[in-house]
Amino acid sequence: MTDGRTRKDIKPGMAVSIVLKQDQRTGKLTRGIVKDILTKSPTHPHGIKVRLVDGQVGRVQKIED
């Protein structure tokens, strides 16, 4: 299992668990498929920001198999 802090590990079409902005306090994860990678830097300490195919935006916490 890979965490979502490295941009090169994440590709559109992958299944990931993200934390939505409104869920950052609780840490509730949302599963989905990556549509777009929004973070430009190669790494981010809180997770790479992505948009899922359903339009939700959040930071990747883990990459699903």
C-alpha positions as protocol buffer text, in pm:
chain_id: "A"
residue {
  index: 1
  type: MET
  ca { x: 0 y: 0 z: 0 }
}
residue {
  index: 2
  type: THR
  ca { x: 134 y: 339 z: -100 }
}
residue {
  index: 3
  type: ASP
  ca { x: 43 y: 666 z: 65 }
}
residue {
  index: 4
  type: GLY
  ca { x: -56 y: 956 z: -156 }
}
residue {
  index: 5
  type: ARG
  ca { x: 230 y: 1198 z: -98 }
}
residue {
  index: 6
  type: THR
  ca { x: 426 y: 1138 z: -421 }
}
residue {
  index: 7
  type: ARG
  ca { x: 278 y: 1269 z: -746 }
}
residue {
  index: 8
  type: LYS
  ca { x: 446 y: 1013 z: -973 }
}
residue {
  index: 9
  type: ASP
  ca { x: 272 y: 727 z: -784 }
}
residue {
  index: 10
  type: ILE
  ca { x: -72 y: 856 z: -884 }
}
residue {
  index: 11
  type: LYS
  ca { x: -220 y: 817 z: -1232 }
}
residue {
  index: 12
  type: PRO
  ca { x: -565 y: 896 z: -1374 }
}
residue {
  index: 13
  type: GLY
  ca { x: -785 y: 585 z: -1359 }
}
residue {
  index: 14
  type: MET
  ca { x: -640 y: 458 z: -1030 }
}
residue {
  index: 15
  type: ALA
  ca { x: -860 y: 375 z: -732 }
}
residue {
  index: 16
  type: VAL
  ca { x: -766 y: 588 z: -432 }
}
residue {
  index: 17
  type: SER
  ca { x: -897 y: 693 z: -93 }
}
residue {
  index: 18
  type: ILE
  ca { x: -903 y: 1068 z: -45 }
}
residue {
  index: 19
  type: VAL
  ca { x: -992 y: 1297 z: 242 }
}
residue {
  index: 20
  type: LEU
  ca { x: -1228 y: 1575 z: 137 }
}
residue {
  index: 21
  type: LYS
  ca { x: -1173 y: 1930 z: 264 }
}
residue {
  index: 22
  type: GLN
  ca { x: -1477 y: 1908 z: 492 }
}
residue {
  index: 23
  type: ASP
  ca { x: -1357 y: 1571 z: 629 }
}
residue {
  index: 24
  type: GLN
  ca { x: -1003 y: 1679 z: 723 }
}
residue {
  index: 25
  type: ARG
  ca { x: -1095 y: 1714 z: 1092 }
}
residue {
  index: 26
  type: THR
  ca { x: -1251 y: 1368 z: 1114 }
}
residue {
  index: 27
  type: GLY
  ca { x: -1019 y: 1196 z: 867 }
}
residue {
  index: 28
  type: LYS
  ca { x: -1315 y: 1027 z: 692 }
}
residue {
  index: 29
  type: LEU
  ca { x: -1197 y: 869 z: 367 }
}
residue {
  index: 30
  type: THR
  ca { x: -1381 y: 873 z: 34 }
}
residue {
  index: 31
  type: ARG
  ca { x: -1299 y: 612 z: -230 }
}
residue {
  index: 32
  type: GLY
  ca { x: -1300 y: 692 z: -596 }
}
residue {
  index: 33
  type: ILE
  ca { x: -1122 y: 688 z: -930 }
}
residue {
  index: 34
  type: VAL
  ca { x: -871 y: 963 z: -1013 }
}
residue {
  index: 35
  type: LYS
  ca { x: -969 y: 1189 z: -1303 }
}
residue {
  index: 36
  type: ASP
  ca { x: -721 y: 1477 z: -1269 }
}
residue {
  index: 37
  type: ILE
  ca { x: -411 y: 1540 z: -1059 }
}
residue {
  index: 38
  type: LEU
  ca { x: -430 y: 1894 z: -923 }
}
residue {
  index: 39
  type: THR
  ca { x: -105 y: 1920 z: -723 }
}
residue {
  index: 40
  type: LYS
  ca { x: 181 y: 2050 z: -939 }
}
residue {
  index: 41
  type: SER
  ca { x: 470 y: 1978 z: -700 }
}
residue {
  index: 42
  type: PRO
  ca { x: 632 y: 1629 z: -701 }
}
residue {
  index: 43
  type: THR
  ca { x: 541 y: 1566 z: -335 }
}
residue {
  index: 44
  type: HIS
  ca { x: 306 y: 1715 z: -77 }
}
residue {
  index: 45
  type: PRO
  ca { x: 315 y: 1645 z: 299 }
}
residue {
  index: 46
  type: HIS
  ca { x: -65 y: 1619 z: 329 }
}
residue {
  index: 47
  type: GLY
  ca { x: -120 y: 1417 z: 13 }
}
residue {
  index: 48
  type: ILE
  ca { x: -148 y: 1494 z: -356 }
}
residue {
  index: 49
  type: LYS
  ca { x: -470 y: 1679 z: -442 }
}
residue {
  index: 50
  type: VAL
  ca { x: -682 y: 1506 z: -705 }
}
residue {
  index: 51
  type: ARG
  ca { x: -1025 y: 1534 z: -866 }
}
residue {
  index: 52
  type: LEU
  ca { x: -1223 y: 1212 z: -882 }
}
residue {
  index: 53
  type: VAL
  ca { x: -1438 y: 1113 z: -1181 }
}
residue {
  index: 54
  type: ASP
  ca { x: -1748 y: 1212 z: -979 }
}
residue {
  index: 55
  type: GLY
  ca { x: -1609 y: 1564 z: -935 }
}
residue {
  index: 56
  type: GLN
  ca { x: -1507 y: 1546 z: -568 }
}
residue {
  index: 57
  type: VAL
  ca { x: -1170 y: 1700 z: -481 }
}
residue {
  index: 58
  type: GLY
  ca { x: -945 y: 1592 z: -197 }
}
residue {
  index: 59
  type: ARG
  ca { x: -600 y: 1478 z: -95 }
}
residue {
  index: 60
  type: VAL
  ca { x: -493 y: 1118 z: -155 }
}
residue {
  index: 61
  type: GLN
  ca { x: -442 y: 927 z: 170 }
}
residue {
  index: 62
  type: LYS
  ca { x: -382 y: 588 z: 15 }
}
residue {
  index: 63
  type: ILE
  ca { x: -371 y: 418 z: -320 }
}
residue {
  index: 64
  type: GLU
  ca { x: -601 y: 116 z: -342 }
}
residue {
  index: 65
  type: ASP
  ca { x: -500 y: -206 z: -516 }
}
